[in-house]
Amino acid sequence: MTGTVRRAVRRGSAVAVLALALVGTGAAPAFAHAVIQSSDPPQGAAFDTSPKTVTLRFSESVEASLGAVRVYDQRGHRIDTTRPVHPGGGSSVVQVSLPSLRNGSYVVTWRVTSADAHPVRGAFTFRVGPSASGANVSGLATRLLSSAGGSRVVGALLAAARFAIFAALALLVGGAGFLVLAWSAGRFSHPAVRLVWVGWVALLGSTAIAFALQGPYAAALPLRDMLRPGVLADVWHTRYGHVAVLRLALLVLAVPLLRMLLPPRGRPPSEYPLPSWWPAVGALVGAGLVLTPGLAGHASTGSWVPFALASDAVHVGAMSLWLGGLVMLLMVLFPRRELYELSTAVPRFSRIALLSVSALVATGAYQTWRQVGSLHAAVTTDYGGILVLKLLGFVALVVLGAFSREVVNRRYLEPAEVVWFGVGAAAAEDGGGANPPDDYRLDDYRLDEETAVHRLKRTVGAEVVLAVIVLTLTALLVNTAPARGLEQGAFVGTLKSSKVWFDVVVTPVRAGANELHLTAVSPTGGIADPPSVGVELSQPSRGIAPIKVTLRRLGPGHYVSAGLQIPFPGDWQLAIKALASETDEVTARKTIAVR
């Protein structure tokens, strides 16, 4: 390995470690946008005789194989129940059967997995018997729910594994694509072969690790339970588990294809011609691999799922081809400094990069519309904020790519391929263009090889660093509930104060009758249960005094207003005031757009 390659490896490793640290720092256990709509028994209900079941109804499909619906008596002792099931096959309803309960107060805690692999949780209480008392049960419910809040370490490790999956896809799919489409001679370059196999091994390992971590993440278990057979079996029965197994199967199918593409070291090229059918089959397996992130993520939920999955696959595939090719250029092709290879591979990759950027712009625009839906959601939700940062990083990538493309044009294109615009020059893809100025000299325009390679190494290196940052933000987006609620007729957001955060859902965010759900959480992710919570709506710009919202307590830190009346459309300020302690009041505010 040359000194240049060693330096590139060290720099790339440093950037990757920093990216993983950023992902881990922002990767507290995420809670999806699925909302519980009703429960049977209802919160605070009193029964003369023991109910036979606990039934929970959610706003969208949830998975119960990794979840738990647990019932405790007023002393905190757990009551034996059956495993959670979907009665009648309804994927948005979860039910457990109860034994005969004695008179007294009971706490129900629940935790299920939303369709996009994120956990959802909550708690409520009920009573059996006419003389049962609810004293101290709310405090018990808070403690039980907080103790099942999930491990930050597990959340951080899972987010890091997701980042590794995206990076490995880029090395494997993008690296192999670069060797087939741009640099066929690279099939016999040991560093290039090693990079592609590193991508295969990394994708295999990160997928297996993510599979093992999904169980503790979804079921709020400690890290030590990640390899417990029962937990792994539960993951196997989820959508996330099925997709992970599919990806592993595709990796196994890719092995013989990679052995054809990447001959053993030292073998002559004449002994390993690439079969004519290989590109089509390789593209099919690659398409399957880039489809898997969407199958287990946000693209698999909501409306227009087939289009969303196709768009997500194209997006991940274009990212892989672009980033994988950049890494090949930086770490393999540039250090070789072979004039013929550079003059052939660099212009070809430049065209691939241009097509990839076009695909990323088109699919990114569609995904932004689908997952965010409005400018207001982009600036008022965590998902929108991270997406804006990702878009800024992508714009910077495009600018750097334009600089790289200009260097390619000035070094590797023929004079007939130059298009003149009076001031400066740019390259056309297929040649042609206006005549050059009378005083034009090719030597004044064309860069020498040393200058071109030096400039490309700087711009491509910067592109790789920015691309890793964009991948980091992508991994964080996967771990964040989408902002699409606004576009679908709901406000979904988190209002933050210094000591208590409030997850709020308002539907349908239109003038007239609405429903508001509020959950108080601590900044570390645990359930909070302030002594008192108040909500007001106001429009200061119109001089409208605050309208007090009537809340009904469903459980520890969970409130609902089923008849919230909003008089007319416009931007309304939602203010939440709560007692963080008996003497410490906190306030959180956010503006919501009412249609």
Beta strands, then each sheet from edge to edge (+ up, - down):
strand 1: 36-40
strand 2: 45-47
strand 3: 53-58
strand 4: 62-73
strand 5: 78-79
strand 6: 93-97
strand 7: 104-114
strand 8: 119-128
strand 9: 418-420
strand 10: 425-427
strand 11: 491-496
strand 12: 501-507
strand 13: 512-521
strand 14: 533-539
strand 15: 544-549
strand 16: 552-555
strand 17: 558-566
strand 18: 570-579
strand 19: 585-594
sheet 1: 1+ 3- 6+
sheet 2: 2+ 8+ 7- 4+ 5-
sheet 3: 9+ 10-
sheet 4: 11+ 12- 13+ 17- 16+
sheet 5: 15+ 14- 18+ 19-
end
